[in-house]
Amino acid sequence: MTQSQYIVSQFGGASRLARALNKTPSTIQRWQQSGYIPGRHYAAIFAAARAHDIAIDLAKFVPESTE
């Protein structure tokens, strides 16, 4: 499961994630297509997760190092 798939699933779907973050559905679709979420959105995702009582497992959220 990719980072973006994990976050979308935790929020209950792409539309719900888009609403929670006040983003367009096309933004979430780009994340799903690429498989990752740009780091500049992390703080908003964690804030929305807290506000909606959604648990985020950091081990599944943070992309693995390729080193």
C-alpha positions in Angstrom: 0.0 0.0 0.0 1.4 3.4 -1.0 1.5 6.4 1.4 -1.3 8.1 -0.4 -3.5 4.9 -0.5 -3.0 4.6 3.3 -4.0 8.1 4.0 -7.0 8.0 1.7 -8.2 4.8 3.3 -7.7 6.2 6.8 -10.0 9.1 5.9 -12.6 6.9 4.3 -12.0 7.8 0.7 -10.6 10.5 -1.6 -13.7 12.8 -1.3 -13.6 12.8 2.5 -9.9 13.5 2.5 -10.3 16.4 0.1 -13.1 17.9 2.2 -11.1 17.4 5.4 -8.1 19.2 3.9 -10.1 21.8 1.9 -8.4 20.5 -1.3 -9.9 19.7 -4.7 -10.5 16.1 -5.5 -8.1 16.4 -8.4 -5.3 17.2 -5.8 -6.0 13.9 -4.0 -6.2 12.1 -7.4 -2.7 13.3 -8.2 -1.5 12.0 -4.9 -3.1 8.7 -5.6 -1.5 8.5 -9.1 1.9 9.3 -7.8 1.7 7.2 -4.7 3.0 9.8 -2.4 2.0 13.1 -0.7 4.3 16.1 -0.9 5.8 16.9 2.5 4.3 20.4 2.6 0.8 18.8 3.2 1.9 16.6 6.2 1.0 19.2 8.9 -2.5 19.7 7.4 -3.1 16.0 7.2 -2.1 15.4 10.8 -4.2 18.4 12.0 -7.2 17.0 10.0 -6.7 13.6 11.4 -6.7 14.9 15.0 -9.8 17.0 14.3 -11.6 14.0 12.9 -10.3 11.5 15.4 -8.5 9.5 12.8 -5.4 7.4 13.8 -2.4 7.8 11.6 0.4 5.2 11.9 3.6 7.0 11.3 5.4 3.8 10.1 2.8 3.5 7.3 2.7 7.2 6.5 6.4 8.2 6.3 7.9 6.9 3.1 10.7 4.4 3.5 14.2 5.4 2.9 15.8 4.0 -0.2 19.3 4.1 1.3 
